[in-house]
Amino acid sequence: MTVALAALAVFLGATLQSATGFGFSLVAAPMLFALLGPREAVSAGVLLGLLLNGLTLATERRRPEVLGDAWRLVAWSVPGLVLGALALRELPERPLSALVGLAVLAGLAVRLRGSKVAVRLRAWHAPAAGATSGALATANSVSGPPLAFYLLGRGATPAAMRDTLAAVFIAQSLLALPVLLLSATFRVPAAVWALLAAALAGQLAGRRAFAWLRGERHEHAVLAVLVLSALAALAAGVL
């Protein structure tokens, strides 16, 4: 039952990300934390992120639109990756689960505000976004919200945001692997192959869902899933 529920969470998260360009960890991380535990959930998130974001950039028969800011965000995420791994090793499970919920709520704020976000970018915004994202990547695998806020302020188009996020997530996953190994927090779940298969199926399903999710249906589906994910994570951190 645990494997089936974890695979379902991964499938739904992968479908959402493929259909909307954002949201895999927002959906999958809370359930993986609750079902597998923090270390297994983060380790699985790193491996699944490599698969999903690699498919986004390499299999859609188009030239990816990756902004030049991507390398700066990746570079600044390195110290954050180390801090996040230390938090994963030292902090108990409940605070980390609650942190997932807070990160999900931040992601929900991104979706609610959407293109209305108007931020005058300053020199410290990229370092702050990169470092915070890196810390979240190894602490709870929900690393998207800080990057999304930065890219919205940058005025990135939807395609550029989607591809830049994918490129940064791939680099973060590759950097996170040795960090997690050195901190003794990398723990591959026994059912990792089932999770990878679910991620692949979700990525393919999301491409078809994208054609159906238009206008209000698209936004309603995203918001409903994000709200449920946030409540589940916060409940796991409190109960």
C-alpha positions as CSV (number, residue, x, y, z in Angstrom):
1,M,0.0,0.0,0.0
2,T,2.8,2.4,0.8
3,V,4.5,1.9,-2.5
4,A,1.2,2.3,-4.4
5,L,0.4,5.6,-2.6
6,A,4.0,6.9,-3.2
7,A,3.8,6.0,-6.8
8,L,0.4,7.7,-7.1
9,A,1.8,10.9,-5.6
10,V,4.8,10.8,-8.0
11,F,2.5,10.2,-11.0
12,L,0.2,13.1,-10.0
13,G,3.1,15.4,-9.4
14,A,4.8,14.5,-12.7
15,T,1.5,15.0,-14.5
16,L,1.0,18.4,-13.0
17,Q,4.6,19.5,-13.9
18,S,4.3,18.2,-17.4
19,A,0.9,19.9,-17.9
20,T,1.7,23.2,-16.3
21,G,5.5,23.5,-16.2
22,F,5.6,23.7,-12.4
23,G,4.6,21.7,-9.3
24,F,6.1,18.2,-9.1
25,S,7.6,18.6,-5.7
26,L,4.7,20.6,-4.4
27,V,2.5,17.6,-4.9
28,A,4.8,14.6,-4.4
29,A,7.1,15.8,-1.6
30,P,4.4,16.0,1.2
31,M,3.2,12.4,0.4
32,L,6.7,11.1,0.0
33,F,7.8,12.6,3.4
34,A,4.8,11.1,5.1
35,L,5.2,7.6,3.5
36,L,8.9,7.2,3.1
37,G,10.5,9.5,5.7
38,P,12.6,12.6,5.1
39,R,15.9,11.1,3.8
40,E,14.2,8.7,1.4
41,A,11.9,11.4,0.2
42,V,14.7,13.9,-0.5
43,S,16.8,11.2,-2.2
44,A,13.9,10.1,-4.4
45,G,13.2,13.7,-5.2
46,V,16.7,14.2,-6.5
47,L,16.6,11.2,-8.8
48,L,13.0,11.9,-10.0
49,G,14.0,15.5,-10.7
50,L,16.8,14.4,-12.9
51,L,14.4,12.2,-14.9
52,L,11.5,14.7,-15.2
53,N,13.5,17.8,-16.0
54,G,15.7,15.9,-18.4
55,L,12.6,14.8,-20.3
56,T,11.3,18.4,-20.4
57,L,14.4,19.7,-22.0
58,A,15.4,16.8,-24.3
59,T,12.2,15.2,-25.6
60,E,9.8,17.9,-26.6
61,R,11.2,18.5,-30.1
62,R,12.0,22.2,-29.5
63,R,14.9,24.4,-28.6
64,P,14.9,25.0,-24.8
65,E,14.7,28.7,-23.8
66,V,17.2,28.8,-20.8
67,L,17.9,32.3,-19.5
68,G,21.5,33.3,-18.8
69,D,20.6,33.8,-15.2
70,A,20.5,30.0,-14.8
71,W,24.2,29.7,-14.1
72,R,24.1,32.4,-11.4
73,L,21.2,30.7,-9.6
74,V,23.0,27.3,-9.7
75,A,26.2,28.8,-8.4
76,W,24.5,30.5,-5.5
77,S,22.5,27.3,-4.7
78,V,25.7,25.4,-3.7
79,P,26.1,26.8,-0.2
80,G,22.3,26.3,0.3
81,L,22.6,22.7,-0.7
82,V,25.1,22.1,2.1
83,L,23.0,23.9,4.7
84,G,19.9,22.0,3.6
85,A,21.7,18.6,3.9
86,L,22.8,19.5,7.4
87,A,19.2,20.4,8.3
88,L,18.1,17.1,6.9
89,R,20.6,15.2,9.0
90,E,20.1,17.1,12.3
91,L,16.5,18.2,12.4
92,P,13.6,15.8,13.5
93,E,11.0,14.7,10.9
94,R,8.1,16.9,12.0
95,P,9.7,20.3,11.5
96,L,11.0,19.3,8.1
97,S,7.5,18.1,7.2
98,A,6.0,21.4,8.3
99,L,8.7,23.2,6.3
100,V,7.4,21.3,3.2
101,G,4.0,22.7,3.9
102,L,5.3,26.2,4.2
103,A,7.2,25.8,0.9
104,V,4.1,24.5,-0.8
105,L,2.2,27.6,0.4
106,A,4.9,29.7,-1.0
107,G,4.5,27.9,-4.3
108,L,0.7,28.5,-4.1
109,A,1.4,32.2,-3.7
110,V,3.4,32.1,-6.9
111,R,0.5,30.5,-8.8
112,L,-2.1,32.9,-7.3
113,R,-0.2,36.0,-8.1
114,G,1.1,34.7,-11.4
115,S,2.2,37.4,-13.9
116,K,0.9,40.2,-11.6
117,V,4.1,39.9,-9.5
118,A,6.1,43.1,-10.1
119,V,9.5,43.2,-8.4
120,R,12.3,45.5,-9.0
121,L,15.3,43.1,-9.0
122,R,18.3,44.1,-7.0
123,A,21.8,42.6,-6.9
124,W,21.1,40.4,-3.9
125,H,17.9,38.8,-5.3
126,A,19.7,36.2,-7.4
127,P,22.0,35.1,-4.6
128,A,19.0,34.9,-2.2
129,A,16.9,32.9,-4.6
130,G,19.7,30.5,-5.4
131,A,20.8,29.9,-1.9
132,T,17.3,29.5,-0.5
133,S,16.4,27.1,-3.4
134,G,19.5,25.1,-2.8
135,A,18.7,24.7,0.9
136,L,15.1,23.6,0.2
137,A,16.4,21.2,-2.4
138,T,18.4,19.1,0.1
139,A,16.2,19.8,3.1
140,N,12.8,18.9,1.7
141,S,13.1,18.8,-2.2
142,V,10.7,21.7,-2.7
143,S,13.1,24.1,-4.2
144,G,11.0,25.8,-6.9
145,P,9.2,28.8,-5.2
146,P,12.3,31.0,-4.6
147,L,13.4,30.5,-8.2
148,A,9.9,31.1,-9.6
149,F,9.6,34.4,-7.6
150,Y,12.9,35.5,-9.1
151,L,12.1,34.6,-12.6
152,L,8.7,36.3,-12.4
153,G,10.4,39.4,-11.3
154,R,12.9,38.9,-14.1
155,G,9.9,39.0,-16.5
156,A,10.6,35.6,-18.0
157,T,8.1,34.2,-20.5
158,P,6.2,31.0,-19.5
159,A,8.5,28.9,-21.8
160,A,11.7,30.6,-20.6
161,M,10.6,30.1,-17.0
162,R,9.7,26.4,-17.5
163,D,13.0,25.7,-19.3
164,T,15.2,27.7,-17.0
165,L,13.7,26.0,-13.9
166,A,14.3,22.6,-15.5
167,A,17.9,23.5,-16.2
168,V,18.5,24.8,-12.7
169,F,16.8,21.7,-11.2
170,I,19.0,19.3,-13.2
171,A,22.1,21.1,-12.0
172,Q,20.9,21.2,-8.4
173,S,20.1,17.5,-8.5
174,L,23.6,16.7,-9.9
175,L,25.2,18.8,-7.2
176,A,22.9,17.5,-4.4
177,L,23.9,13.9,-5.0
178,P,27.5,14.2,-3.6
179,V,26.4,16.6,-0.9
180,L,23.8,14.1,0.4
181,L,26.3,11.2,0.1
182,L,29.0,13.1,2.1
183,S,26.5,14.1,4.8
184,A,25.3,10.4,5.0
185,T,21.7,11.5,4.2
186,F,21.3,9.8,0.8
187,R,19.0,6.9,1.1
188,V,17.4,5.4,-2.0
189,P,13.9,4.0,-1.4
190,A,13.5,0.3,-2.0
191,A,10.7,1.1,-4.5
192,V,12.7,3.6,-6.5
193,W,12.1,1.8,-9.8
194,A,8.3,2.0,-9.2
195,L,8.6,5.7,-8.5
196,L,10.7,6.3,-11.6
197,A,8.1,4.4,-13.7
198,A,5.3,6.5,-12.2
199,A,7.2,9.7,-13.0
200,L,7.7,8.7,-16.6
201,A,4.0,7.8,-17.0
202,G,3.0,11.1,-15.4
203,Q,5.3,13.1,-17.6
204,L,3.7,11.5,-20.7
205,A,0.2,11.9,-19.4
206,G,0.8,15.5,-18.6
207,R,1.5,16.3,-22.2
208,R,-2.0,15.2,-23.1
209,A,-3.5,16.9,-20.1
210,F,-2.0,20.2,-21.2
211,A,-4.2,20.2,-24.3
212,W,-7.3,19.8,-22.2
213,L,-6.4,22.1,-19.3
214,R,-7.2,25.5,-20.7
215,G,-8.3,28.7,-19.0
216,E,-10.1,28.3,-15.7
217,R,-9.9,24.5,-15.7
218,H,-6.1,24.8,-15.8
219,E,-5.9,27.2,-12.8
220,H,-8.6,25.4,-10.8
221,A,-6.8,22.1,-11.1
222,V,-3.5,23.5,-10.1
223,L,-4.9,25.4,-7.1
224,A,-6.9,22.4,-5.8
225,V,-3.9,20.1,-5.8
226,L,-1.6,22.7,-4.2
227,V,-4.1,23.4,-1.4
228,L,-4.5,19.7,-0.6
229,S,-0.7,19.2,-0.7
230,A,-0.1,22.1,1.7
231,L,-2.7,20.9,4.2
232,A,-1.3,17.4,4.1
233,A,2.2,18.5,4.8
234,L,1.3,20.9,7.6
235,A,-0.9,18.3,9.2
236,A,2.0,15.8,9.1
237,G,4.2,18.4,10.8
238,V,1.8,19.1,13.6
239,L,0.1,15.8,14.4
